């Protein structure tokens, strides 16, 4: 016959059950574990870049060159004397193509064989500019009183990024007809301005940001508080 528990022992057992239930994962769900590297992940939605192996690097390059020439996989395979299935394996990094195969692809794409290794051997660019040492330039369309200091530049790749530190001095005049290819991002640092993009006006002060299609007319419409400074980052495809 089991011994009877005292009220104190019953309370202790009930408390133990509550603690166990609190940490037990819900039915159908595994306990979540956050990998250590996730604690340091960037907030960007950009895909993670891992180290490419040679086959994947070659395959991506072949696909990119084919798409630039607006060739279908079937067309390129025929011109290079390959089966569509073999070309698909190459583009997906599923096989290591022989030198003769790479030579045939290079001829069909009208590129040197070395171009297939460009991504694998590519350097990762970095541009460093110390405070006050940016390049003062006369950007196309620059107006009096608008001072542009280039803070860095991209050295390679398909995309050009131009970060500027812009100062509108006391003698600056409004100008709303800047137009160029690409996208532009503006982050206000000091002063006050009414900024125009196409048919809309945006009041901007320190901490305000604007991101827009730079093909539309844009620029400062009203210089409310001068001098003013802001960061301007222009992004466009390399021609």
C-alpha positions as CSV (number, residue, x, y, z in Angstrom):
1,X,0.0,0.0,0.0
2,X,1.5,3.4,-1.0
3,X,2.3,5.8,1.7
4,X,0.2,9.0,1.9
5,X,2.0,12.2,1.0
6,X,1.9,15.1,3.3
7,X,0.4,18.4,2.0
8,X,4.0,19.9,1.9
9,X,5.2,17.1,-0.3
10,X,2.2,17.4,-2.6
11,X,2.8,21.1,-3.1
12,X,6.5,20.5,-3.9
13,X,5.5,17.8,-6.5
14,X,3.0,20.2,-8.1
15,X,5.5,23.0,-8.4
16,X,8.0,20.6,-10.0
17,X,5.4,19.6,-12.6
18,X,4.7,23.3,-13.4
19,X,8.4,24.0,-14.0
20,X,8.8,21.0,-16.2
21,X,5.7,22.0,-18.3
22,X,7.1,25.5,-18.7
23,X,10.3,24.4,-20.5
24,X,8.8,21.5,-22.4
25,X,8.4,22.3,-26.2
26,X,4.9,22.3,-27.5
27,X,3.6,19.1,-29.3
28,X,4.6,19.0,-33.0
29,X,7.3,21.7,-32.6
30,X,11.0,21.1,-32.0
31,X,12.8,23.3,-29.5
32,X,14.2,26.3,-31.3
33,X,17.9,26.6,-31.3
34,X,19.6,29.7,-32.6
35,X,22.9,29.0,-34.3
36,X,25.7,31.2,-33.0
37,X,26.3,32.8,-36.4
38,X,22.7,33.9,-36.6
39,X,23.3,36.3,-33.7
40,X,25.6,38.3,-35.9
41,X,23.6,38.2,-39.2
42,X,23.2,41.4,-41.1
43,X,19.7,42.9,-41.4
44,X,20.1,43.0,-45.2
45,X,18.0,40.8,-47.5
46,X,21.0,40.3,-49.7
47,X,21.8,36.6,-50.3
48,X,24.7,35.2,-48.3
49,X,27.9,34.9,-50.4
50,X,29.8,31.7,-49.7
51,X,33.1,30.6,-51.2
52,X,32.4,29.3,-54.6
53,X,33.9,26.1,-55.8
54,X,35.4,26.1,-59.3
55,X,32.6,24.2,-61.0
56,X,29.9,26.5,-59.7
57,X,31.9,29.6,-60.5
58,X,32.4,28.4,-64.1
59,X,28.8,27.5,-64.5
60,X,27.5,30.9,-63.3
61,X,29.9,32.6,-65.7
62,X,28.8,30.5,-68.7
63,X,25.1,31.3,-67.9
64,X,25.8,35.0,-67.5
65,X,27.7,35.2,-70.8
66,X,25.0,33.2,-72.6
67,X,22.2,35.5,-71.2
68,X,24.1,38.6,-72.2
69,X,24.1,37.4,-75.8
70,X,20.4,36.5,-75.5
71,X,21.1,32.9,-76.4
72,X,19.0,30.0,-75.3
73,X,20.7,27.0,-73.7
74,X,19.7,24.9,-76.7
75,X,21.3,27.5,-79.1
76,X,24.6,27.6,-77.1
77,X,24.8,23.9,-76.8
78,X,24.3,23.4,-80.5
79,X,27.0,26.1,-81.3
80,X,29.5,24.5,-78.9
81,X,28.8,20.9,-80.0
82,X,27.3,19.9,-76.6
83,X,24.1,18.2,-75.6
84,X,21.6,20.5,-73.8
85,X,21.8,18.2,-70.8
86,X,25.6,18.6,-70.6
87,X,25.3,22.4,-70.9
88,X,22.7,22.3,-68.1
89,X,25.1,20.4,-65.9
90,X,27.9,22.8,-66.6
91,X,25.7,25.9,-65.8
92,X,24.5,24.4,-62.6
93,X,28.0,23.4,-61.4
94,X,27.2,19.7,-61.6
95,X,30.2,18.7,-63.6
96,X,33.8,19.8,-64.2
97,X,34.1,20.6,-67.9
98,X,37.2,19.6,-69.8
99,X,39.5,22.1,-71.4
100,X,38.2,21.1,-74.8
101,X,34.7,21.8,-73.7
102,X,35.6,25.2,-72.3
103,X,37.4,26.0,-75.5
104,X,34.3,25.1,-77.5
105,X,32.1,27.3,-75.2
106,X,34.6,30.2,-75.4
107,X,34.4,30.1,-79.2
108,X,30.6,29.9,-79.2
109,X,30.4,32.9,-76.8
110,X,33.3,34.8,-78.5
111,X,35.2,35.3,-75.3
112,X,38.6,34.2,-74.0
113,X,38.7,31.0,-71.9
114,X,40.0,33.1,-69.0
115,X,36.7,34.9,-68.7
116,X,35.2,31.6,-67.2
117,X,37.4,32.0,-64.2
118,X,36.7,35.7,-63.6
119,X,34.3,35.1,-60.6
120,X,36.5,32.5,-59.0
121,X,39.6,34.7,-59.0
122,X,37.8,38.0,-58.5
123,X,39.0,40.3,-55.8
124,X,36.6,41.7,-53.3
125,X,36.8,45.5,-53.7
126,X,37.3,47.9,-50.8
127,X,37.7,51.7,-51.1
128,X,39.0,53.6,-48.1
129,X,38.9,57.5,-47.8
130,X,40.1,59.3,-44.7
131,X,38.1,62.2,-43.3
132,X,38.4,65.3,-45.5
133,X,40.3,63.5,-48.2
134,X,37.5,62.7,-50.6
135,X,38.0,63.8,-54.2
136,X,36.4,67.1,-55.0
137,X,34.9,66.8,-58.4
138,X,32.8,68.7,-60.9
139,X,30.0,66.3,-61.5
140,X,27.9,66.6,-64.7
141,X,25.3,69.2,-64.0
142,X,26.9,70.6,-60.9
143,X,25.8,74.2,-60.1
144,X,27.5,77.0,-58.3
145,X,27.5,76.5,-54.5
146,X,27.0,72.8,-54.9
147,X,30.2,71.0,-53.7
148,X,30.6,67.3,-54.4
149,X,33.2,65.2,-52.5
150,X,33.5,61.6,-53.8
151,X,34.0,59.3,-50.8
152,X,34.8,56.1,-52.6
153,X,34.3,54.1,-55.8
154,X,33.7,50.6,-57.1
155,X,36.7,49.1,-58.9
156,X,35.0,46.3,-60.8
157,X,31.7,44.5,-61.4
158,X,28.5,45.3,-63.3
159,X,27.2,47.9,-60.9
160,X,28.7,51.4,-60.3
161,X,28.2,53.0,-56.8
162,X,29.2,56.6,-56.3
163,X,29.0,57.9,-52.7
164,X,29.1,61.7,-52.4
165,X,29.3,64.1,-49.5
166,X,27.4,67.2,-50.8
167,X,27.6,70.7,-49.3
168,X,25.3,73.4,-50.4
169,X,27.0,76.6,-49.3
170,X,25.5,80.0,-48.5
171,X,25.7,81.1,-52.1
172,X,24.1,78.0,-53.5
173,X,21.0,78.3,-55.6
174,X,18.0,75.8,-55.9
175,X,18.2,73.5,-58.9
176,X,15.6,70.8,-59.6
177,X,16.6,69.5,-63.1
178,X,19.3,66.9,-62.2
179,X,18.6,63.8,-64.3
180,X,20.8,60.6,-64.8
181,X,20.5,56.9,-65.0
182,X,20.1,54.6,-62.0
183,X,18.9,55.1,-58.4
184,X,19.9,57.7,-55.8
185,X,19.8,57.7,-52.1
186,X,20.0,60.9,-50.0
187,X,20.6,61.1,-46.3
188,X,20.3,64.6,-44.7
189,X,23.1,65.5,-42.2
190,X,22.6,69.2,-41.6
191,X,20.5,72.2,-42.7
192,X,16.9,72.2,-44.1
193,X,15.8,71.8,-47.7
194,X,12.6,71.1,-49.7
195,X,13.7,68.5,-52.2
196,X,11.8,67.8,-55.4
197,X,11.5,64.5,-57.2
198,X,9.4,64.6,-60.3
199,X,6.1,66.3,-59.2
200,X,6.4,65.7,-55.4
201,X,8.1,67.8,-52.7
202,X,9.8,66.4,-49.6
203,X,10.8,68.6,-46.6
204,X,14.1,67.2,-45.4
205,X,16.2,67.9,-42.2
206,X,18.9,66.0,-40.4
207,X,18.1,62.2,-40.3
208,X,15.6,62.3,-43.2
209,X,16.2,60.0,-46.1
210,X,15.1,59.8,-49.7
211,X,15.5,56.9,-52.2
212,X,14.4,57.5,-55.8
213,X,14.6,56.7,-59.5
214,X,17.2,59.3,-60.7
215,X,15.8,59.3,-64.3
216,X,13.1,61.7,-63.1
217,X,14.0,65.4,-62.6
218,X,15.2,66.0,-59.1
219,X,17.1,68.4,-56.8
220,X,16.7,71.0,-54.1
221,X,13.7,73.3,-54.7
222,X,13.9,75.5,-51.6
223,X,17.0,76.0,-49.5
224,X,15.4,76.6,-46.1
225,X,18.5,76.6,-43.9
226,X,22.0,77.0,-45.4
227,X,24.6,75.7,-45.4
228,X,23.4,72.1,-45.7
229,X,25.1,68.8,-46.0
230,X,23.9,65.4,-47.1
231,X,25.1,62.0,-48.3
232,X,24.1,61.1,-51.9
233,X,24.7,57.6,-53.1
234,X,24.2,57.0,-56.8
235,X,23.9,53.5,-58.2
236,X,23.7,52.6,-61.9
237,X,24.8,49.7,-64.2
238,X,28.3,49.9,-65.7
239,X,28.2,50.6,-69.4
